[in-house]
């Protein structure tokens, strides 16, 4: 596993800006509002040939806030991040100097005996040089103090050089490890963060709250399975029709990007709300981008067995036969045995999605069965003469060469897809794409 580096500091000192700059992605939401980041947010920091796990954390607001549940959970996330880290980047800003919150953070880092660098941020702002001397009151060694501006790339290269120097990594034999990106999707408060916590067997992995919209950043969590690393991506809830501010529009756009980057998407549906337009919208996006798909119907503990059976009957037409569906309660029923089976399912879907077949095998086993059914387009019988699979695509894509190209009936396409799934490979949990071209 990689070394872990955490960004720690009070709110609005520039942690998320620095985090995005270091991982070269706009992953953490940056806003002038206080306490925008709540959960631990994971990213990859690459310095030359070395890779580190970088964690962005919420703004430290003190440990004496008893009445606010969310702030208490943010505090716990910060403590967990400190415990997990090999090096801490303690960020302060030159505008405010040192206050009681900075002193508390310094004492917590010392308490857990963690190595840290003090990053004095926003040094590009004029007439604030006098504030620098405030930080020497913390009695930190001069060699561990860095003056930076994360927005103007001042002092960052020096910081990265010294991070590498600090770890002085030895060259190790690299094992082939395949990373599988898995996005967790659904409406707000459907149980996405609960799934993350259950999957990792860690109640504090992601903040769970009964209020909708607790997760506002896109959060990355890693789990190793054999030679594979599952990267689980917790996303904000998607709503198709919304009246959102600018920040929430960013959440929606970012979630669409995450679907495109994912190998497998897990759609979580609240059984109390039912399979509504928002869920159909998310499902269409997943199928549109040809991603592996699993549907979890959550909160089944709140309904009777008869109600669940009725739900299955009513929503049968909404779910394609090839999509795995789980009816459970993520809070109570998603335990070790089910998680092991679920990991195997994720692994199998990834294999299914990347399965390739020889052209000779496809033509031998598929063409005769396809042409057994006659289909007419404008009084001409459609005949498939040749078929093959595009092998450089990251999902199953089949090309059919025929005497006709346009006006192919949707039912006929579904018929061919059913033959592929029956006689070639089931592609369980994976949408497939069929393209028709005219023989020239």
N, C-alpha and C positions, 0 to 999 in steps of 0.2 A: 504493500500500500504506500501511497505518496505521503510525504510530510504535510502536516496541516498548519496553515497560517490563518489567524483570525484578525479581523479589523474591529477594534473595540474603541468606543468613545461615546461621549454624550451626544444628544440629538443635534443634527444639523451642523456637524463639523466637517462633513465632506466624505464620509465613509463610502456611501453608495457611488459617488462620483469617481472616487479612487478605485473602487471595486470594478466598475464598468471599464475604466481605463486599463487596468491591469489584465483583465481577461479578454479585452478587445471585443466586448459585446455590450449592448444596452440591455443587460439582464435585470439589474436592480432598478426599481423605479426611483427617479431623482425628483424631489419636489422641495419647495421652500417651506412646506408645512412640516411641523414637528412630528416625529414618530411615524413617518411613512413606512419604514421597514419594521416589521414585527417579528417574523421568523428568522431562523438561520438560513442564509441563502448561499448555496455552494457553487463554485466555479473553478475553472482550471487556469492556473497561472503557469505560463511557460517562460523560462529564462534560459536561453541558449538550448541545451539539450536536456535540461532538467524540468520536471513537471511537479507542481505543488497543488494541493487542494486549498483553495482560498475561500474563507467564509466571511460573508457580510452579516453583521448583526444589527439589531435594533438599537436605538439611542438609549444610553443608560440614564435613568431618571431617579435613581436612588432605591434603596431597599426597604424603605419605611412606608410604602404606599399600600395600605391594607384594604382600602375600600374598592380599588379598581382591579377587577379580575384580569383584564387584558394586560395591564402594565405589570402585574405580578408575574404573568406568564412570559412577558418579554424579558423581564429580569432573569427568570429561570433559564431562558434560551441563551442569554449572555453568559451565565455561569457555566452551562453545559459546553458552550463554545470554548471558553477559557480552559476547561478541563481537557477538552479534546485536542487542544493545540500544542504544537511543538515550538511555535514562535508567535508572539502577539505583536501586532502593529497598533500601538496605542496612539490614537489620533486626537490632537487638540487643535484649536484654531487660534491664530494670533490676535484676532479681533477682541475676544473676550478674556484672553489670558487664562490663568489658573483660577478655578472656583472650587467649591466644596465637592462637586460631582467628580471633577478630575482627581481630586485627592482620594475620594472613595474608590475610584477605579484603580488607582495606583496601589492602594492597600490590598485590594482583592487580588490583583496580579501577584503581589508579593506573598500573599497568604498561600496561594497555590504554587508558589516557587517556580513561576514561569519566566522564561527568557522573553524580553520584549525590546522593541525599538520605539522611541518616542518620535512621532511625526508631527512637526509643527506646520500645520497647513495654512493656506491662504497668504503666503508671504509676499504674493504679488500686490497686495493691497498697501497703498502708500500710508505714510505717517503712523505706522503701527509698530515700528521697530522697538520702541521702549517696552512693549509687552513681552518681547522675547525673554527679558531678564526674569520675568515672573516664573518661568518654567525651571530655572536653576534652583528654585526653592524646594523642588522635589528631590534634590540631591541625586540626580541621575548622571551616570558617567557620560562625559562629553561625546565619546565615540559612539554611543547609542542614541544620539539625538540627530535628527535629520530635518532639514528645512525644505519644505516642498510646496508646490502649488499643483493640485491634481487637475485643475482646469486648464492650466497653461504649461503643463509638462516641465515644471521646474524641479530639479533635484530627483526626478524619478529614476533616471538611469543609474545614478549613484546608489540609490536605495536598492535597486534590483541587483546590482553588482555585489553589494554587501549582504543581501539575503543569500545569494549563492555561496558567498564566502563563508557565511555563518554555518551553513549546513555542510559545506565541503563534501558533497556527495561522492561516494565511490562508484565506479562503473560496475554495474551488475549485468548479468546475462538477462536479456529481456525475453520474457515469455510472451507468446502470442495470446493476447487477451482481446476478445471481441466485446465491444460496448453496445448494449441494446438500449435505445432510448424509448422509454415508456411514459406517455403523458396521461395524467389523470384528469378527466374532463367531466363536466356536469354543471347543472345550475348552482347558484349560491346555496349553501347549506344542505347539499345533497349527501355529504359524507366523504368528500375527497380527502380532507386532512385526517379524518378518522381511519380511512383506508391506509394512508401512509404510516400512521402510528401503529396500526395492527400488523402491517406487512413487516415492519422493522422490529416488532415486539418492544416498542419504546413509546410510552405515552407522551413523552415530551419532544418527540421528533418534530412535529408540526403543531402549531397552536390550534386547538379546537374550541369553538365557542358556539353557543346557540344562535348568536346574532349572525345574519347573512352578511357575507362580504368581509370576513375576518382575514382571509388570505387575499392580499392585494398585489403581491409580487409573484413572479414565477420562481418557484423554489426547486432546487435540484438535490436529490438524495441518492446515495450509491449503496448497492448491495451486491456482494460477490456470490456467484453461483457457478461452480466448476471453473472453466476457463472463460466464463462470461461475467461481465459487470452490468447489472441492471441499473440504469440511471433513471430513477423515478422522478417525474416532473409534476409537481403540484401546481395547478393553474388557478387563476381567479375564475369564478363562475361566469359562464357565457350566457348572456341574454340577447336574443335577436333584436327585439324592438325595445329600445331603451331611451331614456332621457338622462344621459350621463354628462358629467363634467369632462374636462379635457383629460384628466388622469385616467378615468375609467374607459375612455375611448382608446387610450394607449393599452389598457389591459386586454381589450378585445382584439386589437391588432396583433399584440404580442402572442396571444393564445393561438391565433390562426397560424402564426409563424411556427409556434411549437408543434402544432399538428403536422405541418410540412416537414419539420426536422425529425419527427418521431418515426420509430419502426412499428410500434404497437400503441394503440389508444384504448384506454379503459374508460368507458362511459358509465358513470354512476347515476342511477335514477332513484329519486325518492318515491317509493311506492304510494305514499300519501298524496302526492301531487299527480301521480300518474304519468303516462308516456305522452307528454304534451308537445306543442309546436316547437318549443325550445330544444327538447330532446331530439326531435326529428331533424331539426336544423343542424345540431352537432353531429348526429349520425350521418347526415348527407355530406357534411364536410369531410368526415373520416373516410367515407367510401369514395368521395370525389378525388381525394388525394391518395387513394389506394393503400391505406394503412391497415395493418393487422388490427382486429377489433374484438373486444370483449365487453359484454354488457353486464353490469351488476345492478340488480334490483334491491335496493337497500331499505332498511327499517321494516323488514317483514315481521319482526317481533311485535309490531304494533297492530297487526291484523290477524284475524282468525284464519284457519286452514281453508275454509270455504271461500272467504274473501280473496285469498291468494289464488285459488283455483279459478275463480271468476275473472280475476285480473289477467291470468294466463290466457284464458279463452278470448277475452276482449282485445288483448294486445298482440295476439298471435300473428296477425297480418303485418304488424309494424316491424317484426324482427325476422330477418332472413334466416333460412335454415342453417347456413354455414356459420352463423355467429354463435359462439358459446355464451350461454346466459346463466347467471348465478342468482338464485333467490336466497337471500340471507340477511342477517343483521351484522353489519361490520363491527358494531360496538360489542356484541356478545358472542357471535358464532364463528367469527373469523380467527380461528386458533391455529396452533402449530401444524396439525395434520393437514388442514385445508390450505395453509400457506405453502406447505411442501408441494402439494398437488398443483397449486396455482403457479408456482415457479416452473414446474415441468410443463404446464400449459403454455406459459410465456415462451419458454425455450422452444417448444414444438411449433408454435405459431411463427416464431422467427425463422425456423428451419423451413416451414411450409412456404413462407413468403419468398425465400431465396432458392426454392427448388427449381432446377433446370432439367429439361428433357431433350433427348436427341430428336432431330427432325424425322429421321427414319422411323423411330418408335411412335411418334405422333401420327404420322401418315398411315402406318400399318394398323394402329389400334383405333383410330378415330374416324378416318374418311368414309369408310364403308357404312358405319353407323349413322353418320351425318346425312349422307346422300340417300339413305333408306326412306327418309321423309321428304316428299316432294313439296316444294314451296314456290309459288308463282309471284312474279313481280311484272305487272303489265303484260300478262299472257306469256311471259318467258319463265321457264323453269330455272330456279337458282341451283347451280352445281358448284360445289367446292372442289377445286382441282388440286390444291396443295395447301399445307399449313406448316407453320414453324413458330418457334418461340424466340422472342428477342432476349438475348442472354445478358446484355449489358444494363438491363432495367433492374431496379431494386424491388420489383413486384412482378407477379405472373402476367405476362402480356403476350397474347397469341395473335398472329396474323393469318388471315384466311384469304387465299387467292381464289377468285371465282370468276364466272362469266359475267356477273353483275356486281355493281358496287354500291349504288344509291338505293334509298327507300327500303332498307332491310328492316323487317318488322321486329319490334321489341320482343314479342313472344318467341320469335325464331332465335333471337340472340340468347334468350333465357333457356331455350331448348338446347342449344349448343353448349351453353355453360353447364347445364345439368349433366350432359354427356361427358364433358371433361372431368367434372367432379366425380362421376360414377365410374368411368372406364380408365381415366389417366391418373388422377390424384385428387383426393378430396379437398385439398387446400382449406382445411378447417380453420376458421377464424381469419381468413384472408380474402378480400375482394379480388377478382381477376378482371382483366381488360381484354376485350375482343375487338379487333380491327379488321375491316373487310376492304380488300383492294381488288381492282379489276385486272384480269390477266391481259397483259399487253403482248 
